[in-house]
Amino acid sequence: KLHLVDANWIWTEPHSRRLKIKLTIQKEIFQGTVIQQGQVVEYIVNAIQCENCAKIATGQEQWVCVVQLRQRVEHKRMLLYMEQLVLKHGMHLDCLKIQSEPD
């Protein structure tokens, strides 16, 4: 069983996007025999954009539209069916500002 004895930050340049940590661990291998070792662990920060932000940054075309659905009947089956289709195919993940209005 390993025991973490010490952990220290090692300074790096702010723009390098690297984090360095010096870890010191101990392990008892036999009764009364303990091994202690230090190791530097380096993490590299990768900046990743979401799909929409990447499209905007690369200048790809953006589609923006407004859709209104109206149904003036006693039953709302068609609107409920359309809502289920939108949810089924995951199209709601790319939509903003979905609102329902009273009749």
Phi, psi and omega per residue, in radians:
K1 nan 2.231 -3.130
L2 -1.530 2.552 3.064
H3 -2.142 2.277 3.061
L4 -1.428 2.025 -3.085
V5 -1.578 -0.753 -3.036
D6 -2.656 2.607 3.054
A7 -2.490 2.178 -3.105
N8 -2.269 2.462 3.020
W9 -1.358 2.418 3.016
I10 -1.885 2.242 -3.056
W11 -1.167 2.399 3.021
T12 -2.322 2.884 3.104
E13 -1.064 2.422 -3.112
P14 -1.062 -0.559 -3.090
H15 -1.560 0.004 -3.084
S16 -1.385 -0.265 -3.105
R17 0.968 0.651 3.100
R18 -2.189 2.424 3.072
L19 -2.060 2.230 3.127
K20 -2.079 2.322 3.127
I21 -2.274 2.285 3.059
K22 -1.696 2.049 -3.127
L23 -1.859 2.418 3.042
T24 -2.087 2.165 -3.108
I25 -2.160 2.728 3.109
Q26 -2.246 2.585 3.034
K27 -2.566 2.353 3.087
E28 -1.594 2.053 -3.098
I29 -1.669 -0.634 3.019
F30 -2.251 2.968 3.099
Q31 -1.092 2.092 3.114
G32 1.473 -0.120 3.121
T33 -1.850 2.056 -3.078
V34 -2.109 2.341 3.053
I35 -1.892 2.342 3.108
Q36 -2.198 2.316 -3.104
Q37 -2.465 2.497 3.080
G38 -1.888 2.516 -3.129
Q39 -2.525 2.448 3.078
V40 -1.671 2.206 3.107
V41 -1.918 2.279 -3.101
E42 -2.043 2.229 3.079
Y43 -1.911 2.417 3.086
I44 -1.959 2.203 -3.115
V45 -1.517 2.115 3.076
N46 -1.817 2.138 3.106
A47 -1.534 2.117 -3.125
I48 -2.142 2.336 3.114
Q49 -1.649 2.691 3.018
C50 -1.243 2.890 -3.068
E51 -1.039 -0.762 -3.117
N52 -1.128 -0.746 3.134
C53 -1.160 -0.643 3.116
A54 -1.148 -0.665 3.108
K55 -1.125 -0.742 3.136
I56 -1.145 -0.722 -3.100
A57 -1.179 -0.551 -3.115
T58 -1.576 -0.084 3.089
G59 1.444 0.295 3.097
Q60 -1.225 2.731 -3.105
E61 -1.133 2.490 3.100
Q62 -2.024 2.280 3.099
W63 -1.745 2.173 3.100
V64 -2.246 2.274 3.131
C65 -2.637 2.855 3.074
V66 -2.110 2.303 -3.136
V67 -2.156 2.283 3.038
Q68 -2.061 2.298 3.062
L69 -2.044 2.242 3.134
R70 -2.255 2.453 3.083
Q71 -2.489 2.120 -3.101
R72 -1.967 1.320 3.075
V73 -2.449 2.984 3.125
E74 -1.203 -0.688 -3.122
H75 -1.733 2.671 -3.121
K76 -2.024 0.630 -3.059
R77 -1.114 -0.737 -3.086
M78 -1.144 -0.738 3.114
L79 -1.164 -0.668 3.093
L80 -1.141 -0.694 3.100
Y81 -1.108 -0.766 3.117
M82 -1.122 -0.673 3.093
E83 -1.099 -0.720 3.117
Q84 -1.138 -0.668 3.098
L85 -1.139 -0.719 3.111
V86 -1.066 -0.768 3.133
L87 -1.207 -0.697 -3.100
K88 -1.073 -0.734 -3.069
H89 -1.629 0.090 3.060
G90 1.238 0.354 -3.130
M91 -1.271 -0.327 -3.141
H92 -1.197 -0.325 -3.124
L93 -1.202 -0.464 -3.121
D94 -1.748 0.115 -3.092
C95 -1.734 2.634 3.068
L96 -2.175 2.577 2.970
K97 0.991 0.959 3.056
I98 -1.433 2.138 -3.090
Q99 -2.251 2.580 2.994
S100 -2.020 2.471 -3.113
E101 -2.046 2.472 3.056
P102 -1.204 2.709 3.136
D103 -1.164 nan nan
